[in-house]
């Protein structure tokens, strides 16, 4: 019998297979998680912990069991994080007790021959603490997500909510409030252009002018800010046109320190900001680079595991990197003793559960970006992300960039004007970023500074007065939201992409010009959650909860007690918050019970949340009285016409499909309505294949503004044009006796198919002459 190894993806099977003998080791891919919590299952909560799993892929599980029965040893080699440990645990659970005795956990942070064989030679048991942390997180997110979604759906018309996505929504809502409360300030600055085209700026007023010119005081010694442009203009007219160079400061050296090696959050931030990628694309691409991509017919794994919150790199790799930099660049680039500075910076980051492995780095330094570019294009996302990781790895261990600054002070009637000569004298770590096009090169030094002489005067050529304003806080981009979440200790490497994706999917926010725009519904949901769950949906509480989940993975906290305490705390909060919002001073006219604000069950089919809102009797279903809410009534347009059935005034409304109709304002007592006749535009020379009527343009109900071609006799004829050109033939279908039609697809391919498609799927290809 041979040994058996389980990994997640078929690509990893190929990458690892290069280093292991097929006869000795069979490698099988699980294709991700093989089990998950049963859909809709909430058999757990305060006082109970009944967990029910369901198979995600029964055929894969059968294959796993069959292979396990035949194996000598079973190596569980899924990813080296909490999710990977969970997948291994699920495999362990389904293969049976006899096979469980064969199981060993072989973990590697990179797919290289050395790492894989070392993992096999030094296996360990399943880390139950990591599994417990996974179970706690999974159950907690399911229970809180279910309860929050139930609450937002019933009370506010929200689609769903979750533990972490709700706190992300709070970030967006809080930033929106900051922007609304922002106070705009304006000031003016004065610059003078000298005869040698050197621009100098006013930094200090003379004592006698301070009482005559209105300026805005600042705490730092920055350039003078004038209250108005007139003040700046009054000053310039009081000055001479000659400026004397009074002093040249001693040159000062400044150091721009190298960045840390990349971790998951910074990889996302850089990829989003530099390349304009989405976070889920960065996740997908980095996973491919870890598992292996095709380079010249060979599957090559290029980087270490991409989900990590650590920045330290292995000492073995650092030694290889040192040799690489010293052999290909000057010795002045290797930072040597300054490495301690980088390590001390790394220690500022608290140790987190994902940090059992290294930062993200290349595996093999012989695979330079230029070598990789021979097999994949430089515009491909795989190349871009790899070049980014490569550059930041080399930059992290290079010396600081040296910048020399010299200041020149010009005097005009005791008013001080200043200009600085800033020169990069050693590029240091920036060399590696510039080589990959991630950073621009500095401007050439200004030669005018060499010609300046202390004590000489220079004539004014012109002056400029510019308006400046303070700027409101920026809306969050995907990158800045990830950075903010990480700074608050919220979320983990595996969850960053799904957080923003879920907020967008639920229609709580949209993306506009790369920045999140929180919707009206998003603000409403956030405010209500903040009102009723302020102790739970807060930055500090979420951070503490994440830390407790990390503690579970380190066997510091019992996961069952942790869940029980949280279920009780949240359960009390839900009970208080789920009280019906009573309409004060109103009673049901039919039974005398109190009225309450409610949302329709199918609220999400409406074009706005207010259309699904109504006021109903609290005694429902015994009393079925309801009425449109005041918000919804405002959206109705009264028509100068009375209802023919009850004489109430008619109103014009929009339905859930964004189309107008006229109905009685006394609804639901009177259900009279009139459908508006819509004038459709005819499609020139195109006819229905079902009834021969001329086609018309209709507008999509789900996508307003999106038009399509359809039969005007809907619903009796449901023909819709798919954008294909077709011709009805005299020949009948061999399967159903309907007429056939010749079709030219959108790509120009010709084929014959049954006109009754999709009921009949008969089809035959037309062999075309290649020359034609």
N, C-alpha and C positions, 0 to 999 in steps of 0.2 A: 504493500500500500504506500502511496505517496502522501506527502504532507499537503495541507490545504491552507490557502491564504484568502481572506475576505478583504476587499477594498470597495470603495463606493462606485467608481466609474470605469467603464471599459477602457478609457484612455490611460488610467493608472495601471490597468492590467498590462497594456502594451509597454508602458514606461518601465514598470518593475520587472516585467518578463525578460527584458534584455539582460538582467543581472542574475537571474535564477534559472536553474536547469528545469526544463519542462517535465522531465521524468521524475524529478525529486519533489517538485512543488507545482501544484495546480492553483491558479489564481482565478477567483470568481468575483464578479462585480455585483453588488446589491442594487445598484442604480438608485442610490439615496436611501432614505428611510424605508424600511420594509413594513413598519406598523406605525399607527398613530392613534391618538384618542378617538374613540368612536364619534362620528359626526353628531353634533347636537347632544352628546352625552354629558349630563351634569349630575352624575350619581355621587357627588361628593360636595361637601360644604361643612358648616358647623356641626360637629358631632359625628360625622361619617366620612369615610374615605374609601369609597368603592370605585376602583379604577377599571374601566372597560376599554380594551384595545381592539382595533380592527385592522385587518390586513390591507396593505396598500397595493400589493402585487402578489396574488396567490401563486402564480406560476414561478416567480422568483423564489418564494418561500419553499415551494416543493423542490426546486432545484438545489437550494441551500441544504435542506434536510437530506436529500439523496446523496449529495457530495460529502456531507459530514459523516454519514454512515460508512463511507468507503475510506475515509481519511485516517492516517496514522496520528498526526498532530494537526491542530487547527490554530492558525495564527489570525487573530483579529487585528487587522492593520488599517482600520478606518482612520480618519483625520485625527490629529493630536489635540483635540479640544473637547469641550463638553458635548457638542453635537456628535462628534466622532465616537466618543465614549458611549453615548446613548445608542448609536446604531449598532455598535459592537454588543452592547447589553441586550438589545432586541434580538440579534442573531443568537446570542447565548441562550435566551429564553425559549426560542422556538425549536432548537435542535434536539432537545430532550436531555435527560439527566446523564445517560451513558456517554453521549457526545460532549457534554459540558466538561467532563473530566479531561478531555483532550485539549481544551481551550487554553491558549496563551495570548496575551496582548503584546504585540510587537509594534512599537510606535517609532516613527521617524519624522523629522521636521523637514527633510528634503528628500527628493527621489534621486538618489545617487547610489552607486554600487556600494560605497563605503558605509553610507547611512543605513541602507536596507539590510545589508548583511550584519551590521552591528546590532540592529534591532532584533533580528532573528536569533543572534547569539546571546542576547541579553533581554529576554522577554520578561514580562511581569504579569500579575493577575489584573483582572478588571478593577478599575478604581471605583469602588461602590460609592465613595463620597461624591465623585463627579456625577455618577448616575443619579444619586439622591438630589443633587443640585438641579439636574435636568428635569427630574420628576416634579420637584417643587416649583420650578419656573413654569413648566408646561401646565400643571394643574392650576397654579395661581392665575396665569394669563387667561386660561380658558374660563375659570369661574368669574373673575373680575370682568373680563370682556363680555361674558354672557349677561351678567347682572347690569353692567353699565349700558350695554346695547339695549337691553330690555327697558331700562329707565329712559334713555334718550329717545328711543322709538315711541314709547307710549306718551311721554310727557312733553317732548319738544320737537318731534318729527325728525329726529336724527336717525341716520341709517345704522351706525354701530359706533362703539367706542371701545377702547382698550386701555390697559394700564399705562403703557409707554406712549402710545399715540396720543393719549389725552394730555400728557405732560408736554409733548411736542406741540400740540395745538395751543397749550397755554403759553409756550414761548412765542408763537406767532401772534396770539391775542395781546399779550403783554407788550410786545414790540409795537403793535398797532396803536395801543394806548399811549406809549411813549412818543410816537410820531404825532398823534393828535394833540398832545399836551405840550409839544415842543414850541418854544418861544423863539421867533426869528429875530436875529440881530444883524444890523448892517453897519459897516464902517468903511473908511477909505484909506488907502495907502499911497505914498508918494515915492516915485522912482525918478532918478535923473540919469539921462544918457549923456556921457561925456563925449568930447570930440574924438576920442580913440575907440568909440563904440562900446565902452565899458559901462554897464548899468550899475549904479550905486543906489542904496536904499536908506531912507531916513530912520535912524535908530534913537536919536536923542535930541531933544529941543534945548535951546539955550534958556537960562533962567528967566530972562526978561520977557521971552515970548510965551512962556507957559501960562501966563495970566491973560494973554491976548488971543490965544488959539485954543479952541475947544478940542480936547483929545479924550480918548477913552483909556482909562488906566488899566493896566494888566499886571498880574502878579509876576510874570517872568519879564526879563529884559528883552522883549521882542521888539520888532519894528513899531514905529509910532502909528497909532490908529486914530484917524480924524473922525469926528462925529459927522461932518458933512464934507462934500467935495469943495464947497466954498471955503471952508477952513484951510484945506490943503492948498487951494489956489491963492488964498491970502498970504500964506506963508511963503510960497515960491516967489511971489512978487516982492516980498520984503528982503529976499536974499540977493547976493551978488551972483554974477554969472561965472565966477571963478571959484574953483574948489582946490584947496591945498591939501596935498597928501601929508598928513601930520605924523602918522605912525604906521609901521609895518610890524605885525606881531611875530613872535618867534613861531616857526612852523610846529604844529602839534600833530602827533601820530594818533590815529584812531584805528581800532581793530574791529572788523566785522567778523564775528565768530562763525564757524561752520555750523550747519544744521545737524540735528541728530539723524541717525538712520531712520528710515521710514517705518511706521507701524500702520495698522489698518486705517485709523482715522486720518493720519496725515497723507497716506496714499490716496484716499478718497478726496481730500481737500485739494491736493495738488492736481490730481487728474481732472477734477471738475473745473478748477480755476484756470489751469493752463490749456487743457484740451477741450473744455466744454462738454465733457462726458457726463452722463447720468450715473448716479451711485450704483445702480443695479448693473450697469454695463461694466463699471470698474470691478465689481465683485466677480462678474462672469469671466472677464478677461484675465484677472489675476489668478483665478482658480485654474484656468486653462494653462497659464504659464507655469503654475505649480505642478499640474498633472502631466503636462507635456504637450508640445505642439509639433506639427510636421515641419521639419527643416531638412529639405533635400531627401525626402523619403524616409527619414528616421524620426521617430518620436523622441523629442528631447525635453526634459523638464528643466526649466531655466531658473526658477526662483524658489526660495524657501516658502514655508506655509504662510499664506497671506492674511490669516485672521489672527492677529496678535496685538496685545497692547504693550509689548516690550520693545525696547530699542537697542538692548545689548546684542552684540554679535559674538559668536564663538571665538575663543582665543586662537584655534587652529585657522579659522578663516582670516582673522586679522593678520596673522603671520603671512598667509598667502597674499593678502592684499598689500602688505608692506613690500614684499618682494616685487609685486607687480608695479607699484607706483615708483619704487626706487630704480627699477630696470627700464621703465619707459618715460619717466619724467625726472626732473632735477631732484636731488636729495632735499632741496629746500621746500618741497611740497609735503613731504611726510611730516606729520605733526609731532611725532616722537613723544617727548615728555609732556607735551600739552594734551596728550590723551587723557590724563587725569582730570583735566577740566571738563572734557566731554562726559566722562564717567560720572562726575559729581552732578552734572546737569541731569543725567539719566536718573539719578537717585531721587530727584524731586518728584518723579512719578511714583505714586503709590503702587505697590505690587498688587496686581489684579489676577483674577482666576485664569484669564487667557494667557498670562505671562509665563507659562511653564516652558516656553520656547523662545527662539530668537526674534529679533526684528526682521524685516523683510529685506532680503539681499539676493544677489545672483548666487547660483550654486557653483558654477564653473567660470572663472575669469577669462578662460580662453574664448568663451562665447561673448565677444565684444558686440556692441550694437552694430558696428560696421559689418561684422561677420554675419550677424543675424539678418541684416538688410539684403544679403545675397539671396535669401530664400523667401522673405516676406517683404511687402512694400513698406516704405517708411511712413505711409499714410494709414497703415492698418492700426487699429487700436492695440493689438498685441505688441507691435513694435514701439508705439508711443509709451505704453505703460512700462515695458521692459527698459527702455532708454531712461525713463524717469527713475526707476529703481536703481539702475546702474549708476547714474550720475550722482544720486544722493548718497549711495554707499561710498563711492570714492571721495565725495566732498566731505563726508562726515569725519574722515580720517586725514584730511588735509589741513594745512595751516590756515590761520585766519587771513583774510584780505586786509592789506595795509593801506590806509588812506591818510594822506598828508593834507592838513588844512592850514592855510595862511590867511589872516584877516588884514585888510587894508582900510585905514580910517582916514576919511576926508573931512576937513573942517570948512565950514562956511558960516562966518559970524557966530562962532561957538555952537553951531548946530552940527551934529555928528552924522555923517553918512558912512555906511559900511558896505564892503563887498568882500566875499570870501573866494579864495582860489582853492578848490577841492580837487586833488589829484590822486588817482589810484596808483600807488607805486609798486604794489605786488598783488597779483590777482588771487593767489591762494586757492581756496576751495572753489571760487567762482569759475576757475578755468574749466572744471569738469562739468559744471552746469552749462557753460557757454558752448562747450564742445557738442552738447546734445541739443542745442538751440532752445534751452530753457531759460536763458537769461541774455539780455542784450549786452553788447560790448560798450564800455564807457566812451564818452566823447573825447576827442583829442584835446590835450591841454590847451588852454587859451594863451597864446604867445604874447598877448598884450601885457600880462602881468610882469614878464621879464623886462619890459621897457619902462615900468613905473619906477620913479626915483623919489625918495623921501625928501620933502621940502619943496618940491615942484608943484606948480598950479596947473590945473586942467580946466579948459573952458566947457561950459554947458552947451550941448548941442540941442537937446530938447528935454521935456519932462513929461511924465504920464501920471495921471491920477486914476486909480482903479478901485472899483467897488468890490468889497468882499463881504461875504455872509457866512455865518455859522450854518452848519448843515444838520438836518435832523438825523436821528439814527437810521441806518439803512435797514430796509426790510431784509429778512433772512434769505440767503440763497441756500441751496442744498449743502454747499461746503461750509458756510458759516453756521448753519443749524447743527451740523455734525460736530463742529468745533465747540459750539455752545453746550450741546448735550454732554460732550466729553468733559468739558471744564466743570460742569456741575456733577460729574460722576454718574451720569444717567446713560443707559444703553451700553451695549458691548459690541465688539467688532463684528459679530455675526448678525447683529440686529440693525445697524445703522441704515442700510439701504431700504429695509422694509418699513422703517418708521415714517420717512417722508412719503414713500410710495402709498402707504395706507391712508395717510391724511389727504392726499390728492384723490385717491380712489373713492373716498367717502364724500367727496364734494365739499369738504371743509376748507379747502384752499385750492388755488390754481397756480400755475407757473406763468409769469408774465415777464419777458425779458430777463430770464434766469432767476427771478426773485419770486418768493411766495407771496401770493395775494390772498389773504384770508377772506372767505366768503361771509355773507350775512349769516348763513346758517352756522358757519364755523364760530363766529363771534358769539352767537346766541348759545350754542352748545357750551363753549368755554366759560361764558359768564355763569350759566346755570350750574355747571360742575364746580366752578370756583365758589359759588354760593353754598351749595349743599355738601361738597366734598373737599372743602378747603384744607382740612387736616390730612387728607390722603393724596389728593392730586396737587402736590406741592413739590418744589425742587428738593427740599431737604428730605422729605419723607421718601420720595422715590430713590434718592441717593442711598439712604439708610437701608431701604429694602434691597437694593442691588448689592450693597455690602453684605447683608445677611445671606443672600443667595451665594455670594462668594465664600462666606464663612462655612456654609453647608458643604461646599466642594472641598474645604480644608478640614472637615470633620470637627469644626468648632461649634456648630449649631445643629440641633436635631431637626430634620426637615419636617417631620410630622407635627411636632409642637409648634414650629414656625408657621405652618399652614393653618393649624387649628386656631392659633391666636389671631391670625389675619382674617380668617373666615368670620370669626366672632366680631372683630372690630368693624370690618366692612359690612357685615350683615346688619349691625345696628344702624350704621349710616344709611344703608339702602332702605331700611324700614322707615326711617324718618323722612328721607327724601321722596319716597314714592307716594306720599300723601297727595291726594288729588288737589289741584289748584282750583279752589272754589271761587266763583264769580260773586263778589260781595254785593249785597243788596238786591240779588235776583233770585227768584224761585221759579220752579217749573209751573207754567200756566195750566198744565193738565193734571198734575198730581200734588203740587205744592212742595215737592222736595227741592233741595238745593241744586243749582246748575253748576257745571264745571267745564273748564276748557279742555278739549280733547283733540286728538289727531286721527285722521282716517287711517285705516289699516294699510291702504295702498297709497300712503302719502307721497312715496318716492316717484309715483307715476305722474305727479303734478309738476308743472313748470316752475312753481315756487312753493315754498313750504306753507305759506299763508293760505294757498288754495286748498290745502288738505286739512286746514284747521276749522273746527266748528265748536259750538257750545251744545252740550247734551245734558240730559238728566242723570243725576247720580244714582237713580233707581233702575237704570238700564240693567237687564233687558225687560224687567217688568213694565217700565215706562220707556217708550221709544221716542220721546220728544227730542228734537234737535233743531238747531238753527245755525246759520253761517255766523262766524265771528265778525266783530266790527272790522278787523283787519281785512278779512276776505271781502266784506261788503264794499270797502273802499275801492276794490279792484273792479267792481261792477259799474257799468255805464248805463244810466237810466235812459230809456227810449221814450220819446213823446208819443206813446201809444199805450192803450190799456189792454189787459188780458181779455180775450173773447169769452173766457170761461168763468172768471170770477171778478173781472173789472179792476183788479189790482194793476199797478203800473208794471210794464215790462222792463226788463234789464238786458243789456248785452254783455255777455261774459266770454271768457276764453276757457275751453275745456282742457283736459290733461294733455291733449295732443297739440295744444297751442293754436286751436282753430276756434273761430267765433260762432256763437249761437245766441238766439234770443229766447228768454224764458221768463216765467212769471216770478215777480219779486216775493210772492207769498209762498214760494217753495219752502218746505215739502208739503204744505197743505194742498197747494195746487201745483200739479206737475206738467202744466202746459209748456210746450217749447216749440220753437220754429228753427229749422235748419236753414242756414244761409246758403244760397246758391253760389257756388264758386265757379268763376269763369276760368277754365283751364286752357292753356296754350296748346295748340295742335302741333304734333311732330310732323314735319313735312316729308311726304313720300314713305312713311313707315306705317305698316298696318299690323293688326293683331293676328298672330298665327292660329288663334283659337276660333275667333268669330269674324275676322276680316275687318273689324272696325278700325278707323284711323286712330293711331296712338296719341295720347296726351302726356304732358309733363305734370307729374304730381310732386308734392313736397313731402319729404320724409317726416313722419311724426316724431321719431326719436332723435333725428338730427335736423333741426330747423335750418332751412336754407339749402339743404342737400336735395337736389331734384333727380327724379328718375322717370323713365318712360314706362307707361302702363296702359292697359285697356280702359276705355271710359265706361265700360259696362260692369265695372266692379260693383257689388260682389258676385254677380252671376257669372262673370268671366274674370278670372284672377291672373291673366297673363301679364307678365312683367318682362320687359326687354332687358337682357343681361349685357347689352353693349356689343353683342355679336350680330353680324349681318347674316340673314338667313333667307332661303328661298324654298317655298313649298313645292314638293315633287309629286308627280302622278303615281309613283310607286307606293305600295302600302307596306307597313311594318310586318315582319314575319312572325312577331310575337303577339301583337294585339290588334292587327288589322286597321290601325289608324294610319294616316298618311305620313310619309317620311319627309324630312326637310334637309336641305343642304346648308351647312353652317360654316361661316368663316369666323374663327375666333379672333379675339383682340390681338393675338400674336401673329395672325395671318395664316394659321393652319386651317385646312379644310377637312370636314368630316360630315358624315350623314347620320342623323339621329331621328328618333321617333318624335313626332309633334306633341305627343301626350306626356313627354317628360315633365315632372319626375316620376309619374305613375309607372311609365314604361321606360326602362333604361337601355333599350336597344340602341346600338351604335356600331358603325363600321367606318374605318379610316379610308381616306382617298389617297391612293398612291400618286404622288406628284412628280413630274419630271423636274429634276434638279436644275436643268438649264433654264426652264421656264420660271 
